[in-house]
Amino acid sequence: MTPSNPITVTDPVCPRCRSPKTAILTESPVKGVWVVYGCKVCFYAWRNTEPEENTNPDLYPEPFRLKPEDIGNFIVVPVIPPLREKVSKQG
């Protein structure tokens, strides 16, 4: 299997926020088949074998793009509440 986007020596620019702060997260068990990259700014992750709309910043869907300077202004995700205690069945 040959990847559609050849593996490059340098880390790519993030497709979602266009940050150059990306890194290789993992590589395929079979050398050279695929690489998973991750953005250190917006936490987007993608594999180099995905369609170009997921890997190319110019083709990434406009409604899902982020600006790195806006990320600090996003609302905080609410904390997940503690689990409810189980109600014992009587009978």
N, C-alpha and C positions, 0 to 999 in steps of 0.2 A: 504494500500500500504506500503510495507516495502522497505526502501532504499537499493540499492545494496551495497553501502559503508556505514556502520553504522556511525552515528554521533559520533565524538570523542570529548573528553573534551579539548584536546589541539589543537591548530591551526596547520594545516598541512604545509609542505614545499611546496613552489610554484612549480608546474609542469614545468613551462616555464623557470624560471631562478634559481630555486633551493634555493631561499632565504627563510630563516625561518621567515622573517618579513611579516606574513600574519595575517589576521583578519577575523572574521565573518562579512559579510556585511549585511546579512538579513537571516531570517529563514522562513520556510513555515508557512502559517496561521494555518495549522493543525500541532500541535507540533510533532516533530520527523520525518516528512516526507522528508524534504530536508533542506540543508543549503547552502547558497552561500558564498564562501570565496573569498577574494581579496588579491592580493599581493601589498604591499606598495612600492615595488621597481620597478617592471615592469608593474604594473596596470592590470595584467591578472586576470580575475575573472572566477570562475568555481563553479558548483553545485556538491555536493558530490554524486549525483545520476547519473552523466554522465559516459560514458565509461571510463575504466581505462587509455586509451591513452590520455585522457584529464585531468585526476586527479593524475596519478602516474608519478613522474619525470623520472623514468627509462623507461617508455613506451611512454612518450610524443615525438612526431615526431622530430627527429634530426634537420631538416631544419628550424624549428620554435623555437628552443631553443635560449635563450639569456643568456649572461654572465653579471651579475650585474656590473662588472667593465667596460664593454663596453657601457653601457647605456648612460653615460655622454658624450660619443663621437659621439652619433648619431646626424645626421643633424636636425636642427630645422624645424619643419613643417611650411610651408609658411602661412602667415596670409591670411585669406579669404578677398578678396577685397570688398569694399563697394558695395552695390547694385546700379545698374544703375537707373537713373531717368526714370520714365515712359514717353514715348513720347505720347503727346496728339494727338488724331486723329482729323483731320480737315475734315469737309465735311458736 
